[in-house]
Structures are given as structure tokens and as C-alpha cells.
Amino acid sequence: MTSGPAVTLGLPVFNGEAFLVQSLETILGQTYGDFELIISDNASTDGTPDIVHDYAARDTRIRCFRQATNVGAGNNWSFVAEQARGRWVKWVSANDEYSPRLLEDCLEPLLRDTSVVLCYGRTQLIDIAGCKGDVYAGDFDALSDSPLERYRVVRKHLHLSTPIQSGVIRRDALRRCGFMGNYRDSDRILIFGLALTGKFVLLPQVLFYRRWAPQVTSTLREPVEIERTFHPQAKYPPRFPNLPRQLGHLGIALRAPAGLRAKTCTLVTALRCTNWIRKILGEKPAHSAGEVAGN
């Protein structure tokens, strides 16, 4: 009996033909090669299936799935992670590019310290043409031994969801947190949960190249367009756009911490950090990233 791959790379994609080839080249060109790549095509209507099939025919590490209908971006992200056989999971995007050393560099802290659940490098923004721009200044680590302190650090510093986009994550931590919800900012909720289960290590080198443009960045779209990435038949933005996120905070506070006392402390902290009336009824989620959109 052969063991499975060490790492699972999960690529959820919807109509991603514009940059899919560039992304796959950087994904498959990793210096650390003991991985599987799971691709879930979310009922694309462009040339995505042809590209996926062509690469799968040439690389046996690729496992392909195609959803019969668009299941929503969050559900598709969860799907690829749920199929994972590796000890570690790395989500990848059809729009972005990756340093060839990303897996090799990020696995080192995870192998060295079992208290680390996520390791990622710095993020550099690129444009539609792939030209490099600024290095994103908002990346951070969370190294406290206290789960509650790590949670507070994430609540304070998280803006773009780069830890999820760039990071290599322990699969057992992902399963404990329940993967991704099918609503805007569910990636952020998952990051909060992961901080409750273990430490985040930020490496000093750039390992992730995030494409930043209205065509591929959900935060730059209109609210109804964002809603359609999760519920394709939506005709209007949600009436209470922040309600799923606030409920998600409470859910992760009860799910991720170990022990009744820790759950209670985290739940109290989550309630104190949430201005329920303003945030639930408000039109715009504060510091919203919505990075799972489009997949």
C-alpha cells in the first residue's frame, strides 16, 4: 500500500481561462514535488475545462472534478479541501501566481513546530499583465501561546485574506474549523478559527503574487456581483450583508477552541468585538475581503 501525498493543493475555479495557464505553471513548478493538485471546475462556461483536461493528461498529480451546476464559491473552496489526502493543504487560485519555493519554504516551520497550523510568505500585488507592484504591508504573524491572544491579533490586523490565499495549513486544523462557508467573508471567519487552533508564521520572503484588478478581485465589484459568486441566481445584494459573518464569528468561537472554558472566553471576546446593530444592518462589511469570490 502506498501512502498519499504530503500536500494537497486545492484549485477551485470558475471561468478562469484568462490566467489559468500562468497559474498552473507556477503551481506545478514547485521545488517541493510531493503533492496532489485537486481542481474543481464550478460549471465553467469558458475554456477552463479544456485547459484543465490538457494539464491533467500530462501530470498524474492532478485530480479533476467538475460540478454539474455552480455550487457557489465558498462551497467549491470547501469541496477541494474535503477531497484532500495530504497532511497539509494549500488553496491556490486560477488568477494568481506562486513562487517556486512556496511549498518548500512554508513546510519547514510546520515540520519543525507542531503548534504552528499555518505558514505563509509575504504577498506582492501584480496587475492584469503580471507586472509586479507593491509588496502588501498588511501580512502578520500570530505567535502567542494563548489562543485568545492570537484571535485578538487576527481581529486587529486582518484585512485582505492573504493567510488563506498564501498559506500552507494543517489539514486537521481545517477540518476542526469546518472549512469554508458559502457567504462573503467566510474565508476571514476560517482564519479566525485557525488562529484559535494554532500559531501563524509569516516568512520574510515574497512567495505569493496576488492579481489585483476589478476583473478578478471581488472587493472591487458591486455588492450584487459579489453575492452572485456565492448564490448565482441572486438578483439583489443581501438585505443584511454582515449577518452571516457575525454568526460565523460566534460559530467559530464555539467550534475551534478546545475545552468549555476556552470556548466561553472566546465567545465573550467575539461578542465584545462585534457592534451588532451597526454591523448587521450596515450596507458595507468593514474591511471586507471576500477573497473566495469567482471560484
Secondary structure, DSSP 8 states (H G I E B T S, - for coil): -----SEEEEEEESS-HHHHHHHHHHHHT-S---EEEEEEE-S--SSHHHHHHHHHHH-TTEEEEE-SS---HHHHHHHHHHT--SSEEEE--SS-EE-TTHHHHHHHHHHH-TTEEEEEEEEEEE-TT--EEEE-TT---B--S-HHHHHHHHHHH--S-HHHHH-EEEHHHHHHHTS--SSTTHHHHHHHHHHHHSEEEEEEEEEEEEE-STTT-GGGS-HHHHHHHHSTT--S--SSTTHHHHHHHHHHHHHSSSSHHHHHHHHHHHHHT--HHHHHH-SS-TT---TTTT-
